[in-house]
Amino acid sequence: MELTHSPYLNDTEQGRVPLFYMSEFEIAAEVEGGEKRIPVFFDKVDLLREWGKKYPDNTIPAVKVVDLIDTFSAMTGGATLSSIDDKIVKNLYVVPSLESRKKAVECENSRGDIPAYKLGEMIAVGGK
C-alpha cells in the first residue's frame, strides 16, 4: 500500500498533525439528501481497520494525508490548497482514535458528580 503525502506536510516538522483518509472511503451524509462524507483519521491503522470492516473484499486504495490546521483553514475560507481534496473540505468527518475515546471515557468517569465545564459560557462578575 502506498502512503501519499501532501507536498506541504513534513513528518518531522514539529506542530503538524496528520489526518489520514482515502478518497474512495465514504460514509453516510450528515443530512438526508446531502453529500456523502469522507472520514479522516488521526491514526493510519484506524483508517485501515475501518476500511477492512466496511469493504472486506476490496483492494485497499492509496492512503492520503493532509495537515489538520491547513484543512481547517481551507474549511473556514482561509488559503485554498490545491493538495486538499475539495470533498474533504466540504464533507469532513473526523474520527477520533480508539485511545482518545478511551481517555475521554476515563476523564468523564473520574469527574464523578462535578459538573462538566461548558466551553463558551462566561460568568461576568461586577465590582467597584
C-alpha positions as CSV (number, residue, x, y, z in Angstrom):
1,M,0.0,0.0,0.0
2,E,1.3,3.4,-0.9
3,L,1.1,6.3,1.5
4,T,0.9,9.6,-0.4
5,H,1.9,12.7,1.4
6,S,0.8,16.2,0.6
7,P,3.7,18.4,-0.5
8,Y,3.4,20.8,2.4
9,L,3.3,18.1,5.1
10,N,6.7,17.1,6.6
11,D,6.6,14.2,9.1
12,T,9.5,15.7,11.1
13,E,8.1,19.2,11.2
14,Q,7.0,20.0,14.8
15,G,3.4,21.0,15.4
16,R,1.9,19.3,12.3
17,V,-1.0,16.9,12.9
18,P,-1.6,14.5,10.0
19,L,-5.1,13.4,9.0
20,F,-5.3,10.1,7.1
21,Y,-8.1,9.4,4.5
22,M,-9.0,7.6,1.3
23,S,-10.9,9.4,-1.4
24,E,-12.8,6.1,-2.1
25,F,-13.9,5.7,1.6
26,E,-17.3,7.4,2.1
27,I,-19.9,7.3,4.8
28,A,-23.5,8.4,5.0
29,A,-24.4,12.0,4.5
30,E,-24.9,14.2,7.6
31,V,-28.4,15.1,6.5
32,E,-30.8,13.2,4.2
33,G,-30.1,14.1,0.6
34,G,-26.7,15.6,1.4
35,E,-23.4,14.6,0.0
36,K,-21.6,11.6,1.5
37,R,-18.8,12.4,3.9
38,I,-15.2,11.2,3.9
39,P,-13.9,10.2,7.3
40,V,-10.4,11.3,8.3
41,F,-8.4,9.6,11.0
42,F,-5.6,10.7,13.3
43,D,-4.2,7.2,13.1
44,K,-3.5,5.4,9.8
45,V,-4.1,2.0,11.5
46,D,-7.6,3.0,12.5
47,L,-8.3,4.1,8.9
48,L,-7.1,0.7,7.5
49,R,-9.1,-1.2,10.2
50,E,-12.4,0.7,9.3
51,W,-11.8,0.3,5.6
52,G,-11.4,-3.5,6.2
53,K,-14.7,-3.6,8.1
54,K,-16.7,-1.7,5.5
55,Y,-15.0,-3.1,2.4
56,P,-13.6,-6.5,3.4
57,D,-13.3,-7.8,-0.2
58,N,-12.0,-4.6,-1.9
59,T,-8.4,-3.8,-2.6
60,I,-7.1,-1.1,-0.2
61,P,-6.7,2.2,-2.1
62,A,-3.9,4.7,-1.6
63,V,-3.9,6.4,1.8
64,K,-3.7,10.1,1.6
65,V,-2.6,12.5,4.3
66,V,-3.3,16.2,4.9
67,D,-2.5,18.6,7.7
68,L,-5.2,19.3,10.3
69,I,-4.5,23.1,10.5
70,D,-4.3,23.5,6.8
71,T,-7.6,21.5,6.3
72,F,-9.5,23.7,8.9
73,S,-8.0,26.8,7.3
74,A,-9.3,25.8,3.9
75,M,-12.7,24.9,5.5
76,T,-13.1,28.4,7.1
77,G,-12.2,30.2,3.9
78,G,-8.5,30.6,4.5
79,A,-6.0,29.8,1.9
80,T,-7.1,27.3,-0.6
81,L,-4.7,24.4,-1.0
82,S,-4.7,22.5,-4.3
83,S,-3.4,19.5,-2.4
84,I,-6.5,19.2,-0.3
85,D,-9.3,17.3,-1.9
86,D,-12.3,19.5,-2.2
87,K,-14.6,16.7,-0.9
88,I,-12.6,16.6,2.3
89,V,-13.1,20.3,2.9
90,K,-16.8,20.2,2.2
91,N,-17.6,16.8,3.9
92,L,-15.1,16.3,6.6
93,Y,-15.9,13.8,9.3
94,V,-13.1,13.4,12.0
95,V,-12.9,10.0,13.6
96,P,-11.0,10.1,17.0
97,S,-8.6,7.3,17.7
98,L,-9.6,4.4,19.9
99,E,-7.1,5.6,22.5
100,S,-8.6,9.1,22.5
101,R,-12.1,7.7,23.0
102,K,-10.9,5.6,26.0
103,K,-9.2,8.6,27.5
104,A,-12.4,10.7,27.1
105,V,-14.4,8.0,29.0
106,E,-11.8,7.9,31.7
107,C,-11.9,11.7,32.1
108,E,-15.7,11.6,32.2
109,N,-15.8,8.8,34.8
110,S,-13.1,10.5,37.0
111,R,-15.1,13.7,37.1
112,G,-17.8,12.0,39.3
113,D,-20.5,14.4,40.4
114,I,-18.6,17.5,39.4
115,P,-20.4,19.3,36.5
116,A,-18.7,19.5,33.2
117,Y,-17.1,22.8,32.2
118,K,-19.1,24.3,29.4
119,L,-16.9,25.9,26.8
120,G,-18.1,29.2,25.5
121,E,-20.0,30.2,28.7
122,M,-18.9,33.2,30.6
123,I,-20.0,34.5,34.0
124,A,-19.5,38.2,34.4
125,V,-18.9,39.4,37.9
126,G,-19.3,43.1,38.6
127,G,-17.3,45.1,41.1
128,K,-16.3,48.6,42.0
